[in-house]
Amino acid sequence: MSGMRNHQSAYNSPTPPLDFAKGRLVYTSQIRSRNRQYRLAAILLVLAVATGVVVALLANWISTSMGR
């Protein structure tokens, strides 16, 4: 039971035991921010391509229906 108390006190301490952990958290947040930007760019690219395909198909359909 005393092992559990020691384990919990390490998590409840206001400062991390190592400064390296703080630097690592900053680095991790920077990676997450960069990944979020890449994900947003990929979503916008997919939406742009899908919009282009829909416009091309719609233009083709309108031109064939007008020709009849």
N, C-alpha and C positions, 0 to 999 in steps of 0.2 A: 504494500500500500504506500510505503514511503517513496517508492520509485515513481508512482503515479503523481504524488505531490511535487516531486522534483521536476517531472516532465511538464506538469501544468504550470509551474512557476516560471519555467523557461519561456513558455508561450505568453504569459501574462506580463512579462517584463516590458517596461515602456521603451527601452532601447534594445536593438538587436545585439547579440553578443559579439558580432564581428562587424566592422565597417564595410567589409567586402560584400556582405549581404545587401546593404543599402545601395551600393554601387551596382550590384547585379540587378536589383529591382528597377533602377533607373534604366539600365540597358534593356531589360525585358520590356519596359513600357515603351521605349523607343522602337523596338522591334514590332510590338503590337500596333503602334501608331503607323509604322511603315506598311505593315501587312494590311491594315485597314485601308490605307490609301491605295494600295495595289488592288484590293478587293473592289473598292469603289470604281477604280479605273476599268477593271475587267467588266463589271456590271454595266457601266456606261457604254463600253465598246460593244458588248453583246446587244444592248438595247439599240444602239445606232445601226448595227448590221441588220438586226431584225426589222427595224423601221424601214431601212433601205429595201429589203426584200419585199416587205408588204407593199411599199410604194411601187416597186417595179412590177409586181404581180397585178396590182390594181390598174396601173397604166396599161399593161398588156391586155387586161380584160376589157377595159374601156375602149381601147383602140380596136379590138376585134369586134366588140358589140356595135361600135359606130360604123364599122365597115359593112355590116350586113344589111 
